Amino acid sequence: MQADILGLGALNRQFDIIESAGVLHHMDDPMAGWQVLADCLKTGGLMKVGLYSELARKHIVKIRHEIQQSNIGSNDDVMKSFRKIIVDSKEEHHNLIALSSDFYSLSEFRDLLFHVQEHRFTIPKIKDCLAQLGLTFCGFEADKTVQKFKSEYLSENAVYDLDQWDAFEKENPSEFIGMYQFWCQKIV
């Protein structure tokens, strides 16, 4: 089935598991979309969410600002020319973006730097959103990141503490470079 996320309530159905990665942060109002998904989740159900990190995408934000200030278009030839400029650049934020696998596919490059709308989140913002939606954080889905976190935060329940994850991300600002991918559960 293919549908607008904001119209999913019309299905009048609830689900045990919902996955939404790479969608909410491109919506005009991500919270409105997330609310619809939460409303479609059964009590006790699990939701996997993927959102962009404000901290990890600072270099991307800087390049997106350069694109906007230069009034660069987004047709294929213009994007290829701009990508060449980045490859030849000595600027640190340009060098960082060239390390992304998304940099080398034109459609992924368009999504990475030329998408018309992008919202980014912080871990405290995610914590606030979860509270508003009646969802409980269940953990990040990133084995290497979780292992690194566990080596620094030895408390058994630390992996469920978003305040500790916020401190961890501030110490490791590029850890969520792809996006935050986490599970949450509807308790009530």
Buried (B, 14 or more C-beta within 10 A) or exposed (E): EEEEBBEBEEEEEEBEEBBBBEBBBBBEEBBEBBBBBBEBBEEEBBBBBBBBBBBBBBBBBBBBEBBEEEEBEEEEEEBEEBBEEBEEEEBEBBEBBEEBEBBEEEEEBBBBBBEEEBBBBBBEBBBBBBEEBBBBBBEBBBEEBBEBBEEEBEEEEBBEBBEBBBBBBEEBBBBBBBBBBBBBBBEE
